[in-house]
Amino acid sequence: MDEPSTPDVTGETLDSLASSLVWRIGRLSDDAPLTVRVGFASSVDAFREASKLHAASDDEIREAMDANEVRVEWIGPRFR
C-alpha cells in the first residue's frame, strides 16, 4: 500500500494561511492531553459547538509538548 503524500508546506505558505486560521489551545479536563483545535475562520461556528477547552498556562503547554502529549483537532470541513 502506498504511503499518503505529504504536501510541501513552506514557511511562506503557513504565513499566508495564518490570517485565515482560528485556533484554541486547552484541555478537556485536568488529566486530558493538551488539545490544539485549528480550522479556517469560516468555521468559527463549529468552534462554538465543540466542547469547551479549559485554559492551559504557558508552562502546561511547554510541558505537554516536551512529553509529546499534544492532540491536534481540525475543526470544520476538510478539503482535498
PDB file with SEQRES, HELIX, SHEET and CRYST1 records, atoms N, CA, C and O in Angstrom:
SEQRES   1 A   80  MET ASP GLU PRO SER THR PRO ASP VAL THR GLY GLU THR          
SEQRES   2 A   80  LEU ASP SER LEU ALA SER SER LEU VAL TRP ARG ILE GLY          
SEQRES   3 A   80  ARG LEU SER ASP ASP ALA PRO LEU THR VAL ARG VAL GLY          
SEQRES   4 A   80  PHE ALA SER SER VAL ASP ALA PHE ARG GLU ALA SER LYS          
SEQRES   5 A   80  LEU HIS ALA ALA SER ASP ASP GLU ILE ARG GLU ALA MET          
SEQRES   6 A   80  ASP ALA ASN GLU VAL ARG VAL GLU TRP ILE GLY PRO ARG          
SEQRES   7 A   80  PHE ARG                                                      
HELIX    1 AA1 GLY A   11  ALA A   18  1                                   8    
HELIX    2 AA2 ALA A   41  SER A   43  5                                   3    
HELIX    3 AA3 VAL A   44  GLU A   49  1                                   6    
HELIX    4 AA4 ASP A   58  ASP A   66  1                                   9    
SHEET    1 AA1 4 HIS A  54  ALA A  55  0                                        
SHEET    2 AA1 4 LEU A  21  ARG A  27 -1                                        
SHEET    3 AA1 4 LEU A  34  PHE A  40 -1                                        
SHEET    4 AA1 4 VAL A  70  TRP A  74  1                                        
CRYST1    1.000    1.000    1.000  90.00  90.00  90.00 P 1           1          
ATOM      1  N   MET A   1       0.838  -1.170   0.000  1.00  0.00           N  
ATOM      2  CA  MET A   1       0.000   0.000   0.000  1.00  0.00           C  
ATOM      3  C   MET A   1       0.889   1.241   0.000  1.00  0.00           C  
ATOM      4  O   MET A   1       1.853   1.310   0.762  1.00  0.00           O  
ATOM      5  N   ASP A   2       0.576   2.216  -0.841  1.00  0.00           N  
ATOM      6  CA  ASP A   2       1.367   3.432  -0.935  1.00  0.00           C  
ATOM      7  C   ASP A   2       1.113   4.340   0.251  1.00  0.00           C  
ATOM      8  O   ASP A   2      -0.010   4.456   0.741  1.00  0.00           O  
ATOM      9  N   GLU A   3       2.176   4.977   0.701  1.00  0.00           N  
ATOM     10  CA  GLU A   3       2.060   5.965   1.767  1.00  0.00           C  
ATOM     11  C   GLU A   3       1.421   7.224   1.210  1.00  0.00           C  
ATOM     12  O   GLU A   3       1.703   7.599   0.072  1.00  0.00           O  
ATOM     13  N   PRO A   4       0.552   7.900   1.994  1.00  0.00           N  
ATOM     14  CA  PRO A   4      -0.014   9.157   1.503  1.00  0.00           C  
ATOM     15  C   PRO A   4       1.092  10.191   1.346  1.00  0.00           C  
ATOM     16  O   PRO A   4       2.039  10.228   2.131  1.00  0.00           O  
ATOM     17  N   SER A   5       0.963  11.021   0.334  1.00  0.00           N  
ATOM     18  CA  SER A   5       1.988  12.037   0.115  1.00  0.00           C  
ATOM     19  C   SER A   5       1.818  13.169   1.115  1.00  0.00           C  
ATOM     20  O   SER A   5       0.701  13.503   1.511  1.00  0.00           O  
ATOM     21  N   THR A   6       2.915  13.743   1.509  1.00  0.00           N  
ATOM     22  CA  THR A   6       2.913  14.884   2.417  1.00  0.00           C  
ATOM     23  C   THR A   6       3.059  16.143   1.588  1.00  0.00           C  
ATOM     24  O   THR A   6       3.986  16.257   0.786  1.00  0.00           O  
ATOM     25  N   PRO A   7       2.137  17.104   1.775  1.00  0.00           N  
ATOM     26  CA  PRO A   7       2.241  18.324   0.976  1.00  0.00           C  
ATOM     27  C   PRO A   7       3.516  19.087   1.315  1.00  0.00           C  
ATOM     28  O   PRO A   7       3.991  19.046   2.450  1.00  0.00           O  
ATOM     29  N   ASP A   8       4.058  19.770   0.339  1.00  0.00           N  
ATOM     30  CA  ASP A   8       5.252  20.580   0.536  1.00  0.00           C  
ATOM     31  C   ASP A   8       4.807  21.935   1.087  1.00  0.00           C  
ATOM     32  O   ASP A   8       4.375  22.807   0.333  1.00  0.00           O  
ATOM     33  N   VAL A   9       4.913  22.104   2.394  1.00  0.00           N  
ATOM     34  CA  VAL A   9       4.459  23.330   3.049  1.00  0.00           C  
ATOM     35  C   VAL A   9       5.677  24.142   3.450  1.00  0.00           C  
ATOM     36  O   VAL A   9       6.555  23.658   4.164  1.00  0.00           O  
ATOM     37  N   THR A  10       5.720  25.378   2.986  1.00  0.00           N  
ATOM     38  CA  THR A  10       6.827  26.269   3.312  1.00  0.00           C  
ATOM     39  C   THR A  10       6.379  27.278   4.366  1.00  0.00           C  
ATOM     40  O   THR A  10       5.185  27.437   4.620  1.00  0.00           O  
ATOM     41  N   GLY A  11       7.327  27.940   4.959  1.00  0.00           N  
ATOM     42  CA  GLY A  11       7.020  28.997   5.915  1.00  0.00           C  
ATOM     43  C   GLY A  11       6.161  30.075   5.287  1.00  0.00           C  
ATOM     44  O   GLY A  11       5.276  30.631   5.937  1.00  0.00           O  
ATOM     45  N   GLU A  12       6.420  30.368   4.030  1.00  0.00           N  
ATOM     46  CA  GLU A  12       5.636  31.385   3.320  1.00  0.00           C  
ATOM     47  C   GLU A  12       4.175  30.943   3.186  1.00  0.00           C  
ATOM     48  O   GLU A  12       3.261  31.753   3.341  1.00  0.00           O  
ATOM     49  N   THR A  13       3.961  29.660   2.900  1.00  0.00           N  
ATOM     50  CA  THR A  13       2.602  29.130   2.802  1.00  0.00           C  
ATOM     51  C   THR A  13       1.897  29.245   4.146  1.00  0.00           C  
ATOM     52  O   THR A  13       0.742  29.667   4.210  1.00  0.00           O  
ATOM     53  N   LEU A  14       2.582  28.876   5.211  1.00  0.00           N  
ATOM     54  CA  LEU A  14       1.988  28.969   6.542  1.00  0.00           C  
ATOM     55  C   LEU A  14       1.673  30.412   6.903  1.00  0.00           C  
ATOM     56  O   LEU A  14       0.619  30.690   7.475  1.00  0.00           O  
ATOM     57  N   ASP A  15       2.565  31.325   6.581  1.00  0.00           N  
ATOM     58  CA  ASP A  15       2.320  32.749   6.858  1.00  0.00           C  
ATOM     59  C   ASP A  15       1.080  33.238   6.133  1.00  0.00           C  
ATOM     60  O   ASP A  15       0.287  33.993   6.696  1.00  0.00           O  
ATOM     61  N   SER A  16       0.903  32.813   4.880  1.00  0.00           N  
ATOM     62  CA  SER A  16      -0.257  33.263   4.113  1.00  0.00           C  
ATOM     63  C   SER A  16      -1.554  32.665   4.663  1.00  0.00           C  
ATOM     64  O   SER A  16      -2.611  33.285   4.550  1.00  0.00           O  
ATOM     65  N   LEU A  17      -1.487  31.471   5.255  1.00  0.00           N  
ATOM     66  CA  LEU A  17      -2.669  30.845   5.838  1.00  0.00           C  
ATOM     67  C   LEU A  17      -3.009  31.389   7.222  1.00  0.00           C  
ATOM     68  O   LEU A  17      -4.169  31.350   7.632  1.00  0.00           O  
ATOM     69  N   ALA A  18      -2.030  31.885   7.934  1.00  0.00           N  
ATOM     70  CA  ALA A  18      -2.206  32.268   9.333  1.00  0.00           C  
ATOM     71  C   ALA A  18      -3.363  33.233   9.544  1.00  0.00           C  
ATOM     72  O   ALA A  18      -4.094  33.103  10.527  1.00  0.00           O  
ATOM     73  N   SER A  19      -3.546  34.187   8.659  1.00  0.00           N  
ATOM     74  CA  SER A  19      -4.617  35.159   8.847  1.00  0.00           C  
ATOM     75  C   SER A  19      -5.993  34.551   8.580  1.00  0.00           C  
ATOM     76  O   SER A  19      -7.009  35.171   8.893  1.00  0.00           O  
ATOM     77  N   SER A  20      -6.041  33.350   8.008  1.00  0.00           N  
ATOM     78  CA  SER A  20      -7.310  32.687   7.702  1.00  0.00           C  
ATOM     79  C   SER A  20      -7.663  31.612   8.723  1.00  0.00           C  
ATOM     80  O   SER A  20      -8.720  30.992   8.617  1.00  0.00           O  
ATOM     81  N   LEU A  21      -6.800  31.379   9.709  1.00  0.00           N  
ATOM     82  CA  LEU A  21      -6.999  30.292  10.661  1.00  0.00           C  
ATOM     83  C   LEU A  21      -7.426  30.806  12.028  1.00  0.00           C  
ATOM     84  O   LEU A  21      -7.081  31.915  12.437  1.00  0.00           O  
ATOM     85  N   VAL A  22      -8.186  29.968  12.719  1.00  0.00           N  
ATOM     86  CA  VAL A  22      -8.584  30.208  14.100  1.00  0.00           C  
ATOM     87  C   VAL A  22      -8.080  29.010  14.889  1.00  0.00           C  
ATOM     88  O   VAL A  22      -8.096  27.886  14.387  1.00  0.00           O  
ATOM     89  N   TRP A  23      -7.634  29.238  16.117  1.00  0.00           N  
ATOM     90  CA  TRP A  23      -7.193  28.109  16.924  1.00  0.00           C  
ATOM     91  C   TRP A  23      -7.524  28.355  18.379  1.00  0.00           C  
ATOM     92  O   TRP A  23      -7.668  29.494  18.823  1.00  0.00           O  
ATOM     93  N   ARG A  24      -7.640  27.267  19.105  1.00  0.00           N  
ATOM     94  CA  ARG A  24      -7.857  27.269  20.552  1.00  0.00           C  
ATOM     95  C   ARG A  24      -6.932  26.224  21.136  1.00  0.00           C  
ATOM     96  O   ARG A  24      -6.717  25.166  20.543  1.00  0.00           O  
ATOM     97  N   ILE A  25      -6.384  26.527  22.309  1.00  0.00           N  
ATOM     98  CA  ILE A  25      -5.485  25.599  22.989  1.00  0.00           C  
ATOM     99  C   ILE A  25      -5.971  25.436  24.418  1.00  0.00           C  
ATOM    100  O   ILE A  25      -6.241  26.426  25.098  1.00  0.00           O  
ATOM    101  N   GLY A  26      -6.086  24.200  24.878  1.00  0.00           N  
ATOM    102  CA  GLY A  26      -6.513  23.939  26.243  1.00  0.00           C  
ATOM    103  C   GLY A  26      -6.652  22.447  26.493  1.00  0.00           C  
ATOM    104  O   GLY A  26      -6.142  21.619  25.739  1.00  0.00           O  
ATOM    105  N   ARG A  27      -7.353  22.129  27.566  1.00  0.00           N  
ATOM    106  CA  ARG A  27      -7.575  20.734  27.944  1.00  0.00           C  
ATOM    107  C   ARG A  27      -9.069  20.500  28.148  1.00  0.00           C  
ATOM    108  O   ARG A  27      -9.791  21.381  28.614  1.00  0.00           O  
ATOM    109  N   LEU A  28      -9.517  19.301  27.792  1.00  0.00           N  
ATOM    110  CA  LEU A  28     -10.917  18.945  28.036  1.00  0.00           C  
ATOM    111  C   LEU A  28     -11.179  18.725  29.520  1.00  0.00           C  
ATOM    112  O   LEU A  28     -12.281  18.978  30.008  1.00  0.00           O  
ATOM    113  N   SER A  29     -10.154  18.250  30.238  1.00  0.00           N  
ATOM    114  CA  SER A  29     -10.215  18.068  31.687  1.00  0.00           C  
ATOM    115  C   SER A  29      -8.785  18.176  32.224  1.00  0.00           C  
ATOM    116  O   SER A  29      -7.829  18.239  31.451  1.00  0.00           O  
ATOM    117  N   ASP A  30      -8.646  18.198  33.539  1.00  0.00           N  
ATOM    118  CA  ASP A  30      -7.324  18.371  34.141  1.00  0.00           C  
ATOM    119  C   ASP A  30      -6.340  17.276  33.759  1.00  0.00           C  
ATOM    120  O   ASP A  30      -5.142  17.538  33.651  1.00  0.00           O  
ATOM    121  N   ASP A  31      -6.825  16.047  33.550  1.00  0.00           N  
ATOM    122  CA  ASP A  31      -5.919  14.941  33.238  1.00  0.00           C  
ATOM    123  C   ASP A  31      -5.908  14.579  31.753  1.00  0.00           C  
ATOM    124  O   ASP A  31      -5.305  13.575  31.371  1.00  0.00           O  
ATOM    125  N   ALA A  32      -6.557  15.371  30.919  1.00  0.00           N  
ATOM    126  CA  ALA A  32      -6.602  15.116  29.470  1.00  0.00           C  
ATOM    127  C   ALA A  32      -5.358  15.700  28.797  1.00  0.00           C  
ATOM    128  O   ALA A  32      -4.731  16.616  29.330  1.00  0.00           O  
ATOM    129  N   PRO A  33      -5.006  15.169  27.626  1.00  0.00           N  
ATOM    130  CA  PRO A  33      -3.862  15.749  26.912  1.00  0.00           C  
ATOM    131  C   PRO A  33      -4.184  17.177  26.458  1.00  0.00           C  
ATOM    132  O   PRO A  33      -5.349  17.546  26.301  1.00  0.00           O  
ATOM    133  N   LEU A  34      -3.162  17.946  26.256  1.00  0.00           N  
ATOM    134  CA  LEU A  34      -3.328  19.284  25.727  1.00  0.00           C  
ATOM    135  C   LEU A  34      -3.936  19.157  24.337  1.00  0.00           C  
ATOM    136  O   LEU A  34      -3.476  18.346  23.534  1.00  0.00           O  
ATOM    137  N   THR A  35      -4.953  19.938  24.046  1.00  0.00           N  
ATOM    138  CA  THR A  35      -5.630  19.876  22.761  1.00  0.00           C  
ATOM    139  C   THR A  35      -5.457  21.197  22.030  1.00  0.00           C  
ATOM    140  O   THR A  35      -5.665  22.269  22.598  1.00  0.00           O  
ATOM    141  N   VAL A  36      -5.074  21.107  20.766  1.00  0.00           N  
ATOM    142  CA  VAL A  36      -4.985  22.273  19.892  1.00  0.00           C  
ATOM    143  C   VAL A  36      -6.047  22.087  18.826  1.00  0.00           C  
ATOM    144  O   VAL A  36      -5.991  21.136  18.046  1.00  0.00           O  
ATOM    145  N   ARG A  37      -7.006  22.984  18.792  1.00  0.00           N  
ATOM    146  CA  ARG A  37      -8.036  22.954  17.754  1.00  0.00           C  
ATOM    147  C   ARG A  37      -7.721  24.045  16.753  1.00  0.00           C  
ATOM    148  O   ARG A  37      -7.450  25.188  17.121  1.00  0.00           O  
ATOM    149  N   VAL A  38      -7.759  23.681  15.496  1.00  0.00           N  
ATOM    150  CA  VAL A  38      -7.437  24.631  14.434  1.00  0.00           C  
ATOM    151  C   VAL A  38      -8.408  24.436  13.280  1.00  0.00           C  
ATOM    152  O   VAL A  38      -8.847  23.319  13.007  1.00  0.00           O  
ATOM    153  N   GLY A  39      -8.736  25.524  12.611  1.00  0.00           N  
ATOM    154  CA  GLY A  39      -9.622  25.467  11.455  1.00  0.00           C  
ATOM    155  C   GLY A  39      -9.648  26.821  10.770  1.00  0.00           C  
ATOM    156  O   GLY A  39      -9.062  27.788  11.258  1.00  0.00           O  
ATOM    157  N   PHE A  40     -10.325  26.884   9.646  1.00  0.00           N  
ATOM    158  CA  PHE A  40     -10.450  28.149   8.936  1.00  0.00           C  
ATOM    159  C   PHE A  40     -11.398  29.076   9.694  1.00  0.00           C  
ATOM    160  O   PHE A  40     -12.297  28.615  10.398  1.00  0.00           O  
ATOM    161  N   ALA A  41     -11.193  30.368   9.548  1.00  0.00           N  
ATOM    162  CA  ALA A  41     -12.036  31.355  10.214  1.00  0.00           C  
ATOM    163  C   ALA A  41     -13.505  31.171   9.845  1.00  0.00           C  
ATOM    164  O   ALA A  41     -14.385  31.499  10.641  1.00  0.00           O  
ATOM    165  N   SER A  42     -13.775  30.663   8.675  1.00  0.00           N  
ATOM    166  CA  SER A  42     -15.155  30.420   8.252  1.00  0.00           C  
ATOM    167  C   SER A  42     -15.831  29.333   9.092  1.00  0.00           C  
ATOM    168  O   SER A  42     -17.048  29.166   9.010  1.00  0.00           O  
ATOM    169  N   SER A  43     -15.068  28.595   9.893  1.00  0.00           N  
ATOM    170  CA  SER A  43     -15.606  27.520  10.732  1.00  0.00           C  
ATOM    171  C   SER A  43     -15.784  27.947  12.179  1.00  0.00           C  
ATOM    172  O   SER A  43     -15.890  27.100  13.065  1.00  0.00           O  
ATOM    173  N   VAL A  44     -15.819  29.243  12.427  1.00  0.00           N  
ATOM    174  CA  VAL A  44     -15.886  29.722  13.806  1.00  0.00           C  
ATOM    175  C   VAL A  44     -17.129  29.199  14.532  1.00  0.00           C  
ATOM    176  O   VAL A  44     -17.076  28.981  15.743  1.00  0.00           O  
ATOM    177  N   ASP A  45     -18.243  28.993  13.827  1.00  0.00           N  
ATOM    178  CA  ASP A  45     -19.437  28.440  14.470  1.00  0.00           C  
ATOM    179  C   ASP A  45     -19.190  27.019  14.966  1.00  0.00           C  
ATOM    180  O   ASP A  45     -19.704  26.637  16.017  1.00  0.00           O  
ATOM    181  N   ALA A  46     -18.416  26.236  14.231  1.00  0.00           N  
ATOM    182  CA  ALA A  46     -18.090  24.871  14.656  1.00  0.00           C  
ATOM    183  C   ALA A  46     -17.236  24.887  15.922  1.00  0.00           C  
ATOM    184  O   ALA A  46     -17.340  23.975  16.743  1.00  0.00           O  
ATOM    185  N   PHE A  47     -16.401  25.900  16.090  1.00  0.00           N  
ATOM    186  CA  PHE A  47     -15.619  26.031  17.320  1.00  0.00           C  
ATOM    187  C   PHE A  47     -16.554  26.233  18.511  1.00  0.00           C  
ATOM    188  O   PHE A  47     -16.330  25.670  19.583  1.00  0.00           O  
ATOM    189  N   ARG A  48     -17.597  27.033  18.322  1.00  0.00           N  
ATOM    190  CA  ARG A  48     -18.553  27.291  19.402  1.00  0.00           C  
ATOM    191  C   ARG A  48     -19.313  26.031  19.790  1.00  0.00           C  
ATOM    192  O   ARG A  48     -19.673  25.854  20.954  1.00  0.00           O  
ATOM    193  N   GLU A  49     -19.556  25.159  18.826  1.00  0.00           N  
ATOM    194  CA  GLU A  49     -20.305  23.928  19.081  1.00  0.00           C  
ATOM    195  C   GLU A  49     -19.445  22.842  19.732  1.00  0.00           C  
ATOM    196  O   GLU A  49     -19.980  21.938  20.374  1.00  0.00           O  
ATOM    197  N   ALA A  50     -18.145  22.919  19.578  1.00  0.00           N  
ATOM    198  CA  ALA A  50     -17.241  21.911  20.163  1.00  0.00           C  
ATOM    199  C   ALA A  50     -17.215  22.061  21.682  1.00  0.00           C  
ATOM    200  O   ALA A  50     -17.454  23.145  22.213  1.00  0.00           O  
ATOM    201  N   SER A  51     -16.923  20.961  22.370  1.00  0.00           N  
ATOM    202  CA  SER A  51     -16.854  21.018  23.822  1.00  0.00           C  
ATOM    203  C   SER A  51     -15.804  22.040  24.256  1.00  0.00           C  
ATOM    204  O   SER A  51     -14.786  22.231  23.590  1.00  0.00           O  
ATOM    205  N   LYS A  52     -16.071  22.680  25.367  1.00  0.00           N  
ATOM    206  CA  LYS A  52     -15.211  23.760  25.846  1.00  0.00           C  
ATOM    207  C   LYS A  52     -13.872  23.231  26.348  1.00  0.00           C  
ATOM    208  O   LYS A  52     -13.806  22.211  27.034  1.00  0.00           O  
ATOM    209  N   LEU A  53     -12.814  23.940  25.993  1.00  0.00           N  
ATOM    210  CA  LEU A  53     -11.476  23.615  26.491  1.00  0.00           C  
ATOM    211  C   LEU A  53     -11.160  24.507  27.677  1.00  0.00           C  
ATOM    212  O   LEU A  53     -11.451  25.703  27.657  1.00  0.00           O  
ATOM    213  N   HIS A  54     -10.564  23.927  28.711  1.00  0.00           N  
ATOM    214  CA  HIS A  54     -10.096  24.705  29.855  1.00  0.00           C  
ATOM    215  C   HIS A  54      -8.745  25.312  29.493  1.00  0.00           C  
ATOM    216  O   HIS A  54      -7.910  24.650  28.876  1.00  0.00           O  
ATOM    217  N   ALA A  55      -8.535  26.545  29.867  1.00  0.00           N  
ATOM    218  CA  ALA A  55      -7.298  27.243  29.528  1.00  0.00           C  
ATOM    219  C   ALA A  55      -6.081  26.496  30.066  1.00  0.00           C  
ATOM    220  O   ALA A  55      -6.135  25.870  31.125  1.00  0.00           O  
ATOM    221  N   ALA A  56      -4.994  26.575  29.322  1.00  0.00           N  
ATOM    222  CA  ALA A  56      -3.723  25.972  29.735  1.00  0.00           C  
ATOM    223  C   ALA A  56      -2.680  27.082  29.828  1.00  0.00           C  
ATOM    224  O   ALA A  56      -2.622  27.966  28.972  1.00  0.00           O  
ATOM    225  N   SER A  57      -1.873  27.029  30.852  1.00  0.00           N  
ATOM    226  CA  SER A  57      -0.824  28.031  31.024  1.00  0.00           C  
ATOM    227  C   SER A  57       0.335  27.763  30.062  1.00  0.00           C  
ATOM    228  O   SER A  57       0.432  26.685  29.476  1.00  0.00           O  
ATOM    229  N   ASP A  58       1.197  28.744  29.910  1.00  0.00           N  
ATOM    230  CA  ASP A  58       2.386  28.561  29.061  1.00  0.00           C  
ATOM    231  C   ASP A  58       3.229  27.386  29.554  1.00  0.00           C  
ATOM    232  O   ASP A  58       3.755  26.618  28.749  1.00  0.00           O  
ATOM    233  N   ASP A  59       3.357  27.245  30.874  1.00  0.00           N  
ATOM    234  CA  ASP A  59       4.140  26.134  31.433  1.00  0.00           C  
ATOM    235  C   ASP A  59       3.495  24.786  31.104  1.00  0.00           C  
ATOM    236  O   ASP A  59       4.196  23.828  30.781  1.00  0.00           O  
ATOM    237  N   GLU A  60       2.148  24.706  31.185  1.00  0.00           N  
ATOM    238  CA  GLU A  60       1.461  23.462  30.847  1.00  0.00           C  
ATOM    239  C   GLU A  60       1.648  23.116  29.370  1.00  0.00           C  
ATOM    240  O   GLU A  60       1.836  21.952  29.016  1.00  0.00           O  
ATOM    241  N   ILE A  61       1.597  24.124  28.522  1.00  0.00           N  
ATOM    242  CA  ILE A  61       1.793  23.898  27.089  1.00  0.00           C  
ATOM    243  C   ILE A  61       3.199  23.380  26.828  1.00  0.00           C  
ATOM    244  O   ILE A  61       3.383  22.415  26.087  1.00  0.00           O  
ATOM    245  N   ARG A  62       4.184  24.019  27.434  1.00  0.00           N  
ATOM    246  CA  ARG A  62       5.580  23.598  27.261  1.00  0.00           C  
ATOM    247  C   ARG A  62       5.785  22.167  27.755  1.00  0.00           C  
ATOM    248  O   ARG A  62       6.434  21.366  27.081  1.00  0.00           O  
ATOM    249  N   GLU A  63       5.236  21.843  28.928  1.00  0.00           N  
ATOM    250  CA  GLU A  63       5.377  20.500  29.485  1.00  0.00           C  
ATOM    251  C   GLU A  63       4.715  19.449  28.588  1.00  0.00           C  
ATOM    252  O   GLU A  63       5.274  18.376  28.364  1.00  0.00           O  
ATOM    253  N   ALA A  64       3.531  19.764  28.083  1.00  0.00           N  
ATOM    254  CA  ALA A  64       2.827  18.818  27.200  1.00  0.00           C  
ATOM    255  C   ALA A  64       3.616  18.589  25.921  1.00  0.00           C  
ATOM    256  O   ALA A  64       3.706  17.459  25.441  1.00  0.00           O  
ATOM    257  N   MET A  65       4.183  19.638  25.373  1.00  0.00           N  
ATOM    258  CA  MET A  65       4.974  19.494  24.149  1.00  0.00           C  
ATOM    259  C   MET A  65       6.216  18.663  24.419  1.00  0.00           C  
ATOM    260  O   MET A  65       6.565  17.795  23.619  1.00  0.00           O  
ATOM    261  N   ASP A  66       6.889  18.918  25.536  1.00  0.00           N  
ATOM    262  CA  ASP A  66       8.085  18.147  25.885  1.00  0.00           C  
ATOM    263  C   ASP A  66       7.766  16.668  26.090  1.00  0.00           C  
ATOM    264  O   ASP A  66       8.583  15.804  25.775  1.00  0.00           O  
ATOM    265  N   ALA A  67       6.569  16.378  26.621  1.00  0.00           N  
ATOM    266  CA  ALA A  67       6.165  14.992  26.888  1.00  0.00           C  
ATOM    267  C   ALA A  67       5.441  14.370  25.698  1.00  0.00           C  
ATOM    268  O   ALA A  67       4.989  13.228  25.779  1.00  0.00           O  
ATOM    269  N   ASN A  68       5.326  15.101  24.608  1.00  0.00           N  
ATOM    270  CA  ASN A  68       4.629  14.620  23.405  1.00  0.00           C  
ATOM    271  C   ASN A  68       3.187  14.213  23.720  1.00  0.00           C  
ATOM    272  O   ASN A  68       2.699  13.186  23.248  1.00  0.00           O  
ATOM    273  N   GLU A  69       2.518  15.042  24.527  1.00  0.00           N  
ATOM    274  CA  GLU A  69       1.130  14.792  24.915  1.00  0.00           C  
ATOM    275  C   GLU A  69       0.233  15.899  24.378  1.00  0.00           C  
ATOM    276  O   GLU A  69      -0.498  16.545  25.128  1.00  0.00           O  
ATOM    277  N   VAL A  70       0.301  16.106  23.072  1.00  0.00           N  
ATOM    278  CA  VAL A  70      -0.490  17.143  22.418  1.00  0.00           C  
ATOM    279  C   VAL A  70      -1.380  16.489  21.372  1.00  0.00           C  
ATOM    280  O   VAL A  70      -0.922  15.687  20.558  1.00  0.00           O  
ATOM    281  N   ARG A  71      -2.641  16.840  21.408  1.00  0.00           N  
ATOM    282  CA  ARG A  71      -3.619  16.321  20.444  1.00  0.00           C  
ATOM    283  C   ARG A  71      -4.046  17.482  19.552  1.00  0.00           C  
ATOM    284  O   ARG A  71      -4.380  18.555  20.056  1.00  0.00           O  
ATOM    285  N   VAL A  72      -4.042  17.285  18.250  1.00  0.00           N  
ATOM    286  CA  VAL A  72      -4.448  18.317  17.302  1.00  0.00           C  
ATOM    287  C   VAL A  72      -5.756  17.896  16.656  1.00  0.00           C  
ATOM    288  O   VAL A  72      -5.880  16.783  16.147  1.00  0.00           O  
ATOM    289  N   GLU A  73      -6.740  18.802  16.681  1.00  0.00           N  
ATOM    290  CA  GLU A  73      -8.038  18.533  16.066  1.00  0.00           C  
ATOM    291  C   GLU A  73      -8.309  19.586  14.995  1.00  0.00           C  
ATOM    292  O   GLU A  73      -8.141  20.781  15.239  1.00  0.00           O  
ATOM    293  N   TRP A  74      -8.726  19.146  13.814  1.00  0.00           N  
ATOM    294  CA  TRP A  74      -9.156  20.060  12.774  1.00  0.00           C  
ATOM    295  C   TRP A  74     -10.639  20.297  12.965  1.00  0.00           C  
ATOM    296  O   TRP A  74     -11.410  19.347  13.103  1.00  0.00           O  
ATOM    297  N   ILE A  75     -11.044  21.554  12.976  1.00  0.00           N  
ATOM    298  CA  ILE A  75     -12.445  21.923  13.136  1.00  0.00           C  
ATOM    299  C   ILE A  75     -12.954  22.456  11.794  1.00  0.00           C  
ATOM    300  O   ILE A  75     -12.362  23.363  11.210  1.00  0.00           O  
ATOM    301  N   GLY A  76     -14.048  21.883  11.322  1.00  0.00           N  
ATOM    302  CA  GLY A  76     -14.641  22.347  10.071  1.00  0.00           C  
ATOM    303  C   GLY A  76     -14.456  21.360   8.962  1.00  0.00           C  
ATOM    304  O   GLY A  76     -13.944  20.261   9.178  1.00  0.00           O  
ATOM    305  N   PRO A  77     -14.877  21.746   7.750  1.00  0.00           N  
ATOM    306  CA  PRO A  77     -14.793  20.838   6.598  1.00  0.00           C  
ATOM    307  C   PRO A  77     -13.344  20.571   6.202  1.00  0.00           C  
ATOM    308  O   PRO A  77     -12.463  21.411   6.382  1.00  0.00           O  
ATOM    309  N   ARG A  78     -13.131  19.396   5.665  1.00  0.00           N  
ATOM    310  CA  ARG A  78     -11.803  19.017   5.160  1.00  0.00           C  
ATOM    311  C   ARG A  78     -11.834  19.099   3.648  1.00  0.00           C  
ATOM    312  O   ARG A  78     -12.692  18.501   2.998  1.00  0.00           O  
ATOM    313  N   PHE A  79     -10.915  19.825   3.108  1.00  0.00           N  
ATOM    314  CA  PHE A  79     -10.835  19.991   1.667  1.00  0.00           C  
ATOM    315  C   PHE A  79      -9.766  19.082   1.111  1.00  0.00           C  
ATOM    316  O   PHE A  79      -8.750  18.852   1.768  1.00  0.00           O  
ATOM    317  N   ARG A  80      -9.967  18.561  -0.078  1.00  0.00           N  
ATOM    318  CA  ARG A  80      -8.964  17.716  -0.739  1.00  0.00           C  
ATOM    319  C   ARG A  80      -8.586  18.326  -2.027  1.00  0.00           C  
ATOM    320  O   ARG A  80      -7.753  17.779  -2.749  1.00  0.00           O  
TER     321      ARG A  80                                                      
END                                                                             
